[in-house]
Amino acid sequence: GAASPRGRQLVVHLLTQRHAVTGVDLERWEDAPDGLQLLRLDHRKRGFEEAMRHGDYEAIVHLALHAGFRLSAAERYRLNLEGTGKVIRLAAEHGVNKLVIMSHASVYGALADNPYYMTEDSPPAVGRTMPMMQDLVAADLLAGAAMWKHPELEIVVLRPVHALGPTSRGVLAQLLRRDTVPTVMGFDPMIQ
């Protein structure tokens, strides 16, 4: 996800800190910064395995999870669950020290009985009302399970909230860009 908005910010930050950075993404990045080695390949395919085999990576930041609905359910499953599983496996096999996995706060669900402040003890519950999001929950839980399975690998799971700004592409950003935002009278759901 190096060419994604979050990926671009991270790449620029790491380069200014004088880290050697290899980015992986299928998207083009025409004005990529000097010093970035950008590999245009799919992290679920053999090319990524080859890059892992021949590289010596200290850390991997896995940003290629999809929390929206622009992709079909089958593609989301392949991207979120199969892709995350592959990145975890390859990081462990190739001696990577640290793995950062991007999940999303939406795994908790915007449920009426959620606590006001969510903590790590709060279970991912979006599947109670939105079963089509189970692939995201499963990928998040897979990352949590990998912490126990691979204790030699430091794993950090990030669950950012919805971000709104000029580069935001999520469902909430698309909704709020409309001239008129439809709402249900009396319904004010909690959101992370």
Phi, psi and chi 1 to 4 in degrees:
 res  aa     phi    psi   chi1   chi2   chi3   chi4
   1 GLY       -   28.2      -      -      -      -
   2 ALA   -64.1  -28.5      -      -      -      -
   3 ALA   -91.0   -1.1      -      -      -      -
   4 SER   -72.3  163.8   69.8      -      -      -
   5 PRO   -55.4  -45.5  -28.9   37.1      -      -
   6 ARG   -66.6  -40.4  -77.4 -170.7 -179.1  116.5
   7 GLY   -61.6  -43.0      -      -      -      -
   8 ARG   -61.4  -44.3  -70.7  174.6 -173.6 -130.4
   9 GLN   -62.3  -42.3  -70.9  179.0  -18.6      -
  10 LEU   -65.4  -44.6  178.9   61.3      -      -
  11 VAL   -58.3  -48.6  164.8      -      -      -
  12 VAL   -60.9  -43.9  168.8      -      -      -
  13 HIS   -60.9  -47.5  174.7   74.7      -      -
  14 LEU   -63.5  -39.2  -68.8  172.5      -      -
  15 LEU   -66.0  -38.0  -71.4  171.8      -      -
  16 THR   -68.5  -22.9   60.5      -      -      -
  17 GLN   -87.3    6.0  -61.1  -64.3  -48.6      -
  18 ARG    68.2   31.4  -58.6 -170.7 -167.5  -78.8
  19 HIS   -87.0  148.7  -68.6  -78.7      -      -
  20 ALA   -79.8  127.1      -      -      -      -
  21 VAL  -124.7  127.8  180.0      -      -      -
  22 THR  -113.6  120.8  -59.6      -      -      -
  23 GLY  -104.1  146.6      -      -      -      -
  24 VAL  -125.6  128.1  174.1      -      -      -
  25 ASP  -167.8  151.4 -153.7  -46.2      -      -
  26 LEU   -83.7  -23.5  -74.1  171.7      -      -
  27 GLU   -76.2  149.5  -68.4 -175.1   33.5      -
  28 ARG   -77.7  152.1  -67.9 -171.4 -175.4  -81.1
  29 TRP  -134.8   88.5 -172.8   -6.0      -      -
  30 GLU   -59.1  -43.7  -61.3  -60.7  -24.9      -
  31 ASP  -105.0   40.7   56.7  -17.2      -      -
  32 ALA   -58.4  144.0      -      -      -      -
  33 PRO   -69.1  152.6   20.4  -27.6      -      -
  34 ASP   -61.9  142.7  -68.0  -24.8      -      -
  35 GLY    98.2  -15.0      -      -      -      -
  36 LEU   -86.6  127.1  170.3   65.1      -      -
  37 GLN   -95.0  107.8  177.8 -172.9    8.4      -
  38 LEU  -102.6  120.0 -175.5   59.8      -      -
  39 LEU  -101.5  117.9  -55.2  175.6      -      -
  40 ARG   -89.1   89.4  -71.6 -160.3   56.1 -135.2
  41 LEU  -153.3  167.3   44.9   89.5      -      -
  42 ASP   -93.1  125.9 -171.1  -33.5      -      -
  43 HIS   -66.1  -10.0   69.4  -74.9      -      -
  44 ARG   -93.7   -4.7  -61.0  166.2  -66.3  174.8
  45 LYS  -109.1  176.9  -55.0  -93.7  172.5   93.2
  46 ARG   -62.1  -34.6 -172.7  175.3 -175.0  146.0
  47 GLY   -56.8  -37.7      -      -      -      -
  48 PHE   -67.9  -40.0 -176.9   70.3      -      -
  49 GLU   -60.4  -41.0  -72.9 -171.5   43.6      -
  50 GLU   -64.0  -42.6  -71.8  -63.9  -44.6      -
  51 ALA   -61.6  -40.4      -      -      -      -
  52 MET   -66.4  -39.6  -70.6  -64.4  -61.0      -
  53 ARG   -65.6  -37.8 -173.0  173.9  -64.9  115.9
  54 HIS   -97.9   -7.0  -62.3  -65.8      -      -
  55 GLY  -100.6  166.9      -      -      -      -
  56 ASP  -125.9   89.8 -177.0   22.6      -      -
  57 TYR  -102.5  130.5  -57.3  105.0      -      -
  58 GLU   -80.5  -36.8 -178.5  179.5  -30.6      -
  59 ALA  -146.6  152.9      -      -      -      -
  60 ILE  -127.8  134.5  -65.9  175.5      -      -
  61 VAL  -113.0  111.5  179.4      -      -      -
  62 HIS   -96.2  103.5  175.7   48.7      -      -
  63 LEU  -103.0   -1.8  -60.3  175.5      -      -
  64 ALA   -87.0   56.4      -      -      -      -
  65 LEU  -113.5  145.8  -94.6   79.3      -      -
  66 HIS  -117.5  117.1 -172.9   73.5      -      -
  67 ALA  -100.3   -4.1      -      -      -      -
  68 GLY   -97.8 -162.0      -      -      -      -
  69 PHE  -125.4   22.1  -60.5  104.3      -      -
  70 ARG   -72.3  -22.8  -69.8 -172.2  -45.1 -101.3
  71 LEU  -101.6  157.8  -57.3  175.7      -      -
  72 SER   -67.9  160.6   69.7      -      -      -
  73 ALA   -58.5  -40.3      -      -      -      -
  74 ALA   -65.4  -41.5      -      -      -      -
  75 GLU   -69.6  -39.6 -177.6   61.9   17.7      -
  76 ARG   -60.3  -43.4  -78.8  175.2   41.0  129.5
  77 TYR   -59.9  -48.2  177.8   88.9      -      -
  78 ARG   -62.2  -42.8  -75.3 -169.2  -64.3  -86.1
  79 LEU   -69.5  -51.8 -177.6   69.3      -      -
  80 ASN   -74.1  -53.9  -69.6  -15.9      -      -
  81 LEU   -85.6  -53.6 -163.8   55.0      -      -
  82 GLU   -66.5  -42.1  -68.4  174.8    4.0      -
  83 GLY   -63.5  -45.6      -      -      -      -
  84 THR   -64.0  -42.7  -60.0      -      -      -
  85 GLY   -59.1  -41.3      -      -      -      -
  86 LYS   -67.0  -43.7 -173.5  165.0 -164.9  172.6
  87 VAL   -61.4  -43.5  169.6      -      -      -
  88 ILE   -60.9  -48.5  -68.1  168.1      -      -
  89 ARG   -59.9  -47.1  178.6  179.7   60.6   80.0
  90 LEU   -68.2  -36.5  -69.9  172.5      -      -
  91 ALA   -62.1  -43.7      -      -      -      -
  92 ALA   -66.9  -43.5      -      -      -      -
  93 GLU   -64.4  -32.8  -75.8  177.5    8.7      -
  94 HIS  -105.5   18.5  -65.5  -76.0      -      -
  95 GLY    68.5   28.9      -      -      -      -
  96 VAL   -68.5  139.0  172.9      -      -      -
  97 ASN   -80.5  -38.1  -63.6  -32.5      -      -
  98 LYS  -137.6  137.5 -174.2  172.8 -159.2  161.8
  99 LEU  -129.2  121.3  176.0   59.7      -      -
 100 VAL  -107.3  124.5  178.7      -      -      -
 101 ILE  -117.0  125.3  -63.0  176.4      -      -
 102 MET   -85.0  117.3 -178.7   68.3   68.6      -
 103 SER  -107.7 -142.8 -178.7      -      -      -
 104 HIS  -160.6  146.4 -160.7  -82.8      -      -
 105 ALA   -62.7  -18.1      -      -      -      -
 106 SER   -65.8  -11.8   61.7      -      -      -
 107 VAL   -62.6  -24.1  -61.7      -      -      -
 108 TYR   -75.8  -23.8  -64.4  117.0      -      -
 109 GLY    79.0  148.1      -      -      -      -
 110 ALA   -95.7   78.3      -      -      -      -
 111 LEU  -106.9  145.6  -53.5  171.4      -      -
 112 ALA   -61.6  -29.8      -      -      -      -
 113 ASP   -95.2   10.6   58.5  -14.1      -      -
 114 ASN   -66.7  146.8  -83.5   -8.0      -      -
 115 PRO   -65.3  156.2   14.7  -20.3      -      -
 116 TYR   -60.5  -42.4 -166.9   70.9      -      -
 117 TYR  -113.2  124.0  -66.0  103.7      -      -
 118 MET   -86.5  140.2  -53.5  -66.6  -76.9      -
 119 THR  -124.1  178.5   68.5      -      -      -
 120 GLU   -62.3  -21.9  -70.6  -68.0  -45.4      -
 121 ASP   -77.7  -13.3  -64.7  -30.8      -      -
 122 SER   -73.9  125.7  -58.0      -      -      -
 123 PRO   -75.7  148.0   27.9  -33.0      -      -
 124 PRO   -65.3  118.9    1.9    2.1      -      -
 125 ALA  -127.9   12.6      -      -      -      -
 126 VAL   -61.2  -27.8   70.9      -      -      -
 127 GLY   -63.6  -18.5      -      -      -      -
 128 ARG   -62.7  -35.7  -75.3  177.9   26.0 -157.0
 129 THR  -115.8  -18.2   56.1      -      -      -
 130 MET  -135.1   79.1  -62.7 -173.9   72.6      -
 131 PRO   -59.8  -21.9    2.7   -5.6      -      -
 132 MET   -69.4   -6.7   69.4  -72.5  -76.7      -
 133 MET   -99.2    6.6  -58.6  -98.5  -38.6      -
 134 GLN   -61.9  -28.7  -75.1  -63.6   77.3      -
 135 ASP   -64.2  -36.8   59.3  -57.9      -      -
 136 LEU   -68.7  -42.3 -175.8   63.4      -      -
 137 VAL   -62.5  -44.6  172.2      -      -      -
 138 ALA   -62.3  -40.6      -      -      -      -
 139 ALA   -64.5  -40.7      -      -      -      -
 140 ASP   -62.7  -46.0 -171.7  -76.8      -      -
 141 LEU   -66.9  -34.8  -66.2  173.5      -      -
 142 LEU   -61.1  -42.0 -178.0   66.1      -      -
 143 ALA   -64.5  -41.0      -      -      -      -
 144 GLY   -63.4  -42.2      -      -      -      -
 145 ALA   -65.4  -33.9      -      -      -      -
 146 ALA   -64.7  -25.1      -      -      -      -
 147 MET   -61.6  -35.4  -67.3  177.2 -169.9      -
 148 TRP   -83.0  -36.8  -62.5   99.2      -      -
 149 LYS   -72.1  -32.4 -174.3  175.7 -179.3 -178.8
 150 HIS  -125.4   71.7  -56.5  -70.6      -      -
 151 PRO   -64.2  -19.3   21.2  -29.7      -      -
 152 GLU   -75.7  -13.7   73.7  -72.7   -4.9      -
 153 LEU  -105.5  117.6  177.7   60.3      -      -
 154 GLU   -75.8  117.8 -178.5 -177.4   -5.0      -
 155 ILE  -115.9  130.5  -61.0  175.6      -      -
 156 VAL  -121.8  127.8  176.7      -      -      -
 157 VAL  -108.0  121.2  178.3      -      -      -
 158 LEU  -100.3  135.3  -58.4  176.9      -      -
 159 ARG  -124.7   73.9  -63.8 -175.7 -172.9  109.8
 160 PRO   -68.3  154.0   26.9  -33.9      -      -
 161 VAL   -83.0  173.5  -62.8      -      -      -
 162 HIS   -60.0  131.1  -70.2  -79.4      -      -
 163 ALA  -109.7  137.3      -      -      -      -
 164 LEU  -117.6  130.9  -64.0  173.9      -      -
 165 GLY  -179.4 -176.3      -      -      -      -
 166 PRO   -63.6  -23.4   14.4  -22.0      -      -
 167 THR  -102.9    0.4   62.0      -      -      -
 168 SER   -64.2  132.9  -61.4      -      -      -
 169 ARG  -119.7    4.2  -60.4 -175.4  -69.7 -172.2
 170 GLY   -73.3  174.0      -      -      -      -
 171 VAL   -60.8  -44.4  172.7      -      -      -
 172 LEU   -63.3  -43.2 -175.1   58.6      -      -
 173 ALA   -62.7  -41.4      -      -      -      -
 174 GLN   -64.5  -40.4  -70.2  175.4   11.5      -
 175 LEU   -63.2  -45.5  176.9   68.1      -      -
 176 LEU   -75.9  -12.4  -65.8  176.0      -      -
 177 ARG   -79.2  -13.1  -80.2 -166.1 -175.5  100.1
 178 ARG   -67.9  155.8  -65.5  179.3  173.2 -174.4
 179 ASP   -66.1  -36.4  -68.0  -26.0      -      -
 180 THR  -126.9  133.3  -52.1      -      -      -
 181 VAL  -110.4  111.1  177.6      -      -      -
 182 PRO   -71.6  140.7   23.3  -28.4      -      -
 183 THR  -137.4  162.8   60.7      -      -      -
 184 VAL   -98.1  125.1  177.1      -      -      -
 185 MET   -57.8  131.5  -72.9  179.8   59.7      -
 186 GLY    82.3   -2.7      -      -      -      -
 187 PHE  -105.2  115.8 -177.7   63.3      -      -
 188 ASP  -130.5   80.4 -173.8   19.0      -      -
 189 PRO   -70.0  149.3   28.0  -34.5      -      -
 190 MET   -73.4  148.6  -66.9  176.0   61.3      -
 191 ILE  -141.1  143.7 -172.1  165.1      -      -
 192 GLN   -75.8      -  -65.9   84.5   24.6      -
